[in-house]
Amino acid sequence: MIKCHLSRILGERRLKVADLVRATGINRKTLDRIYSEEVTRIEFDTLEAICKYLEIGIAELYEIVE
């Protein structure tokens, strides 16, 4: 299973999904689904925009868990 840490990262930085929407231009519904781990696929440009804005690597955002 793949675990997304977006909610934890935003919480630690006291950011909201709305902040991410404004900064990246990614659709709110898309980010809501990523945040709540309901997404089944993600576009590379979306992933890149999130990681660049948060200044993190992909491995910090996503993790494979057993």
TITITI-393733 format. One record per residue: residue number from 1; residue in one letter; x negated, y negated, z of N, C-alpha, C in turn. Coordinates in steps of 0.001 Angstrom, whole numbers. Layout:
N
rec pos: NUM, code: A, n_xx: X, n_yy: Y, n_zz: Z, ca_xx: X, ca_yy: Y, ca_zz: Z, c_xx: X, c_yy: Y, c_zz: Z
...
This chain:
66
rec pos: 1, code: M, n_xx: -847, n_yy: 1172, n_zz: 0, ca_xx: 0, ca_yy: 0, ca_zz: 0, c_xx: -896, c_yy: -1240, c_zz: 0
rec pos: 2, code: I, n_xx: -451, n_yy: -2264, n_zz: -645, ca_xx: -1186, ca_yy: -3530, ca_zz: -689, c_xx: -493, c_yy: -4532, c_zz: 224
rec pos: 3, code: K, n_xx: -1263, n_yy: -5133, n_zz: 1115, ca_xx: -764, ca_yy: -6089, ca_zz: 2092, c_xx: -1191, c_yy: -7493, c_zz: 1688
rec pos: 4, code: C, n_xx: -241, n_yy: -8418, n_zz: 1686, ca_xx: -526, ca_yy: -9816, ca_zz: 1378, c_xx: -606, c_yy: -10607, c_zz: 2683
rec pos: 5, code: H, n_xx: -1632, n_yy: -11421, n_zz: 2808, ca_xx: -1863, ca_yy: -12190, ca_zz: 4032, c_xx: -1486, c_yy: -13669, c_zz: 3878
rec pos: 6, code: L, n_xx: -697, n_yy: -14001, n_zz: 2871, ca_xx: -356, ca_yy: -15400, ca_zz: 2624, c_xx: 362, c_yy: -16023, c_zz: 3816
rec pos: 7, code: S, n_xx: 1320, n_yy: -15332, n_zz: 4402, ca_xx: 2063, ca_yy: -15907, ca_zz: 5525, c_xx: 1131, c_yy: -16188, c_zz: 6709
rec pos: 8, code: R, n_xx: 212, n_yy: -15276, n_zz: 6999, ca_xx: -725, ca_yy: -15469, ca_zz: 8097, c_xx: -1662, c_yy: -16646, c_zz: 7822
rec pos: 9, code: I, n_xx: -2179, n_yy: -16703, n_zz: 6599, ca_xx: -3116, ca_yy: -17773, ca_zz: 6227, c_xx: -2440, c_yy: -19135, c_zz: 6298
rec pos: 10, code: L, n_xx: -1246, n_yy: -19240, n_zz: 5757, ca_xx: -530, ca_yy: -20518, ca_zz: 5820, c_xx: -233, c_yy: -20898, c_zz: 7264
rec pos: 11, code: G, n_xx: 165, n_yy: -19935, n_zz: 8072, ca_xx: 448, ca_yy: -20199, ca_zz: 9484, c_xx: -776, c_yy: -20693, c_zz: 10232
rec pos: 12, code: E, n_xx: -1914, n_yy: -20050, n_zz: 10002, ca_xx: -3156, ca_yy: -20461, ca_zz: 10662, c_xx: -3560, c_yy: -21882, c_zz: 10278
rec pos: 13, code: R, n_xx: -3257, n_yy: -22255, n_zz: 9065, ca_xx: -3641, ca_yy: -23588, ca_zz: 8581, c_xx: -2523, c_yy: -24614, c_zz: 8749
rec pos: 14, code: R, n_xx: -1435, n_yy: -24177, n_zz: 9337, ca_xx: -267, ca_yy: -25039, ca_zz: 9551, c_xx: 238, c_yy: -25649, c_zz: 8240
rec pos: 15, code: L, n_xx: 259, n_yy: -24806, n_zz: 7220, ca_xx: 776, ca_yy: -25209, ca_zz: 5911, c_xx: 2118, c_yy: -24535, c_zz: 5670
rec pos: 16, code: K, n_xx: 2892, n_yy: -25125, n_zz: 4798, ca_xx: 4182, ca_yy: -24550, ca_zz: 4418, c_xx: 4121, c_yy: -24124, c_zz: 2961
rec pos: 17, code: V, n_xx: 5053, n_yy: -23283, n_zz: 2583, ca_xx: 5149, ca_yy: -22861, ca_zz: 1183, c_xx: 5346, c_yy: -24094, c_zz: 303
rec pos: 18, code: A, n_xx: 6094, n_yy: -25064, n_zz: 791, ca_xx: 6329, ca_yy: -26291, ca_zz: 23, c_xx: 5017, c_yy: -27018, c_zz: -290
rec pos: 19, code: D, n_xx: 4061, n_yy: -26993, n_zz: 634, ca_xx: 2746, ca_yy: -27602, ca_zz: 398, c_xx: 2042, c_yy: -26903, c_zz: -762
rec pos: 20, code: L, n_xx: 2140, n_yy: -25584, n_zz: -769, ca_xx: 1524, ca_yy: -24783, ca_zz: -1826, c_xx: 2197, c_yy: -25037, c_zz: -3173
rec pos: 21, code: V, n_xx: 3512, n_yy: -25178, n_zz: -3161, ca_xx: 4258, ca_yy: -25481, ca_zz: -4393, c_xx: 3790, c_yy: -26807, c_zz: -4974
rec pos: 22, code: R, n_xx: 3730, n_yy: -27834, n_zz: -4125, ca_xx: 3311, ca_yy: -29167, ca_zz: -4595, c_xx: 1886, c_yy: -29160, c_zz: -5128
rec pos: 23, code: A, n_xx: 996, n_yy: -28464, n_zz: -4446, ca_xx: -421, ca_yy: -28490, ca_zz: -4816, c_xx: -734, c_yy: -27652, c_zz: -6054
rec pos: 24, code: T, n_xx: 1, n_yy: -26568, n_zz: -6267, ca_xx: -336, ca_yy: -25641, ca_zz: -7348, c_xx: 609, c_yy: -25707, c_zz: -8534
rec pos: 25, code: G, n_xx: 1830, n_yy: -26174, n_zz: -8316, ca_xx: 2817, ca_yy: -26193, ca_zz: -9386, c_xx: 3477, c_yy: -24839, c_zz: -9625
rec pos: 26, code: I, n_xx: 3196, n_yy: -23891, n_zz: -8753, ca_xx: 3807, ca_yy: -22563, ca_zz: -8872, c_xx: 5265, c_yy: -22661, c_zz: -8430
rec pos: 27, code: N, n_xx: 6127, n_yy: -21951, n_zz: -9119, ca_xx: 7554, ca_yy: -21942, ca_zz: -8818, c_xx: 7798, c_yy: -21541, c_zz: -7366
rec pos: 28, code: R, n_xx: 8716, n_yy: -22231, n_zz: -6707, ca_xx: 9024, ca_yy: -21973, ca_zz: -5289, c_xx: 9504, c_yy: -20537, c_zz: -5070
rec pos: 29, code: K, n_xx: 10355, n_yy: -20051, n_zz: -5942, ca_xx: 10883, ca_yy: -18695, ca_zz: -5791, c_xx: 9755, c_yy: -17654, c_zz: -5880
rec pos: 30, code: T, n_xx: 8817, n_yy: -17878, n_zz: -6778, ca_xx: 7663, ca_yy: -16980, ca_zz: -6913, c_xx: 6854, c_yy: -16958, c_zz: -5623
rec pos: 31, code: L, n_xx: 6562, n_yy: -18129, n_zz: -5080, ca_xx: 5784, ca_yy: -18195, ca_zz: -3845, c_xx: 6545, c_yy: -17625, c_zz: -2653
rec pos: 32, code: D, n_xx: 7856, n_yy: -17821, n_zz: -2615, ca_xx: 8660, ca_yy: -17226, ca_zz: -1548, c_xx: 8575, c_yy: -15707, c_zz: -1581
rec pos: 33, code: R, n_xx: 8605, n_yy: -15132, n_zz: -2789, ca_xx: 8528, ca_yy: -13680, ca_zz: -2919, c_xx: 7139, c_yy: -13159, c_zz: -2550
rec pos: 34, code: I, n_xx: 6100, n_yy: -13899, n_zz: -2893, ca_xx: 4746, ca_yy: -13505, ca_zz: -2500, c_xx: 4607, c_yy: -13608, c_zz: -983
rec pos: 35, code: Y, n_xx: 5085, n_yy: -14694, n_zz: -417, ca_xx: 5016, ca_yy: -14946, ca_zz: 1023, c_xx: 5701, c_yy: -13838, c_zz: 1819
rec pos: 36, code: S, n_xx: 6867, n_yy: -13400, n_zz: 1352, ca_xx: 7633, ca_yy: -12380, ca_zz: 2075, c_xx: 7291, c_yy: -10958, c_zz: 1633
rec pos: 37, code: E, n_xx: 6280, n_yy: -10822, n_zz: 795, ca_xx: 5779, ca_yy: -9532, ca_zz: 307, c_xx: 6845, c_yy: -8731, c_zz: -443
rec pos: 38, code: E, n_xx: 7649, n_yy: -9417, n_zz: -1224, ca_xx: 8672, ca_yy: -8774, ca_zz: -2043, c_xx: 8245, c_yy: -8664, c_zz: -3500
rec pos: 39, code: V, n_xx: 7105, n_yy: -9215, n_zz: -3832, ca_xx: 6632, ca_yy: -9243, ca_zz: -5212, c_xx: 6061, c_yy: -7876, c_zz: -5596
rec pos: 40, code: T, n_xx: 6324, n_yy: -7457, n_zz: -6837, ca_xx: 5798, ca_yy: -6178, ca_zz: -7322, c_xx: 4659, c_yy: -6358, c_zz: -8309
rec pos: 41, code: R, n_xx: 4478, n_yy: -7590, n_zz: -8789, ca_xx: 3356, ca_yy: -7907, ca_zz: -9670, c_xx: 3071, c_yy: -9396, c_zz: -9544
rec pos: 42, code: I, n_xx: 1845, n_yy: -9766, n_zz: -9897, ca_xx: 1467, ca_yy: -11170, ca_zz: -9808, c_xx: 591, c_yy: -11524, c_zz: -11009
rec pos: 43, code: E, n_xx: 846, n_yy: -12661, n_zz: -11587, ca_xx: 64, ca_yy: -13141, ca_zz: -12722, c_xx: -1298, c_yy: -13612, c_zz: -12230
rec pos: 44, code: F, n_xx: -2316, n_yy: -13383, n_zz: -13034, ca_xx: -3668, ca_yy: -13796, ca_zz: -12649, c_xx: -3772, c_yy: -15296, c_zz: -12423
rec pos: 45, code: D, n_xx: -3098, n_yy: -16101, n_zz: -13240, ca_xx: -3188, ca_yy: -17551, ca_zz: -13054, c_xx: -2543, c_yy: -17992, c_zz: -11739
rec pos: 46, code: T, n_xx: -1493, n_yy: -17299, n_zz: -11319, ca_xx: -856, ca_yy: -17578, ca_zz: -10035, c_xx: -1803, c_yy: -17226, c_zz: -8895
rec pos: 47, code: L, n_xx: -2391, n_yy: -16064, n_zz: -8981, ca_xx: -3340, ca_yy: -15611, ca_zz: -7975, c_xx: -4532, c_yy: -16563, c_zz: -7884
rec pos: 48, code: E, n_xx: -5034, n_yy: -16972, n_zz: -9029, ca_xx: -6166, ca_yy: -17894, ca_zz: -9063, c_xx: -5818, c_yy: -19242, c_zz: -8435
rec pos: 49, code: A, n_xx: -4643, n_yy: -19766, n_zz: -8745, ca_xx: -4225, ca_yy: -21065, ca_zz: -8204, c_xx: -4093, c_yy: -21020, c_zz: -6684
rec pos: 50, code: I, n_xx: -3527, n_yy: -19942, n_zz: -6167, ca_xx: -3385, ca_yy: -19795, ca_zz: -4712, c_xx: -4763, c_yy: -19733, c_zz: -4054
rec pos: 51, code: C, n_xx: -5630, n_yy: -18893, n_zz: -4587, ca_xx: -6965, ca_yy: -18729, ca_zz: -4004, c_xx: -7785, c_yy: -20013, c_zz: -4083
rec pos: 52, code: K, n_xx: -7706, n_yy: -20724, n_zz: -5193, ca_xx: -8452, ca_yy: -21984, ca_zz: -5328, c_xx: -7947, c_yy: -23017, c_zz: -4331
rec pos: 53, code: Y, n_xx: -6627, n_yy: -23154, n_zz: -4212, ca_xx: -6078, ca_yy: -24146, ca_zz: -3288, c_xx: -6468, c_yy: -23829, c_zz: -1848
rec pos: 54, code: L, n_xx: -6387, n_yy: -22564, n_zz: -1474, ca_xx: -6695, ca_yy: -22168, ca_zz: -103, c_xx: -8198, c_yy: -21965, c_zz: 125
rec pos: 55, code: E, n_xx: -8978, n_yy: -22037, n_zz: -961, ca_xx: -10429, ca_yy: -21845, ca_zz: -915, c_xx: -10786, c_yy: -20512, c_zz: -267
rec pos: 56, code: I, n_xx: -10161, n_yy: -19456, n_zz: -799, ca_xx: -10404, ca_yy: -18096, ca_zz: -319, c_xx: -10616, c_yy: -17175, c_zz: -1509
rec pos: 57, code: G, n_xx: -11118, n_yy: -15989, n_zz: -1232, ca_xx: -11263, ca_yy: -14973, ca_zz: -2256, c_xx: -10029, c_yy: -14086, c_zz: -2298
rec pos: 58, code: I, n_xx: -9906, n_yy: -13334, n_zz: -3357, ca_xx: -8763, ca_yy: -12438, ca_zz: -3513, c_xx: -8703, c_yy: -11432, c_zz: -2363
rec pos: 59, code: A, n_xx: -9851, n_yy: -10951, n_zz: -1916, ca_xx: -9890, ca_yy: -9965, ca_zz: -834, c_xx: -9380, c_yy: -10526, c_zz: 489
rec pos: 60, code: E, n_xx: -9414, n_yy: -11837, n_zz: 641, ca_xx: -8869, ca_yy: -12451, ca_zz: 1855, c_xx: -7352, c_yy: -12573, c_zz: 1772
rec pos: 61, code: L, n_xx: -6832, n_yy: -12625, n_zz: 560, ca_xx: -5393, ca_yy: -12765, ca_zz: 355, c_xx: -4692, c_yy: -11413, c_zz: 321
rec pos: 62, code: Y, n_xx: -5312, n_yy: -10444, n_zz: -337, ca_xx: -4735, ca_yy: -9104, ca_zz: -473, c_xx: -5676, c_yy: -8057, c_zz: 86
rec pos: 63, code: E, n_xx: -5074, n_yy: -7008, n_zz: 647, ca_xx: -5848, ca_yy: -5921, ca_zz: 1247, c_xx: -5113, c_yy: -4594, c_zz: 973
rec pos: 64, code: I, n_xx: -5863, n_yy: -3563, n_zz: 694, ca_xx: -5283, ca_yy: -2233, ca_zz: 552, c_xx: -5292, c_yy: -1572, c_zz: 1919
rec pos: 65, code: V, n_xx: -4119, n_yy: -1157, n_zz: 2378, ca_xx: -3990, ca_yy: -476, ca_zz: 3667, c_xx: -3389, c_yy: 900, c_zz: 3465
rec pos: 66, code: E, n_xx: -3754, n_yy: 1796, n_zz: 4326, ca_xx: -3221, ca_yy: 3164, ca_zz: 4251, c_xx: -1883, c_yy: 3261, c_zz: 4926
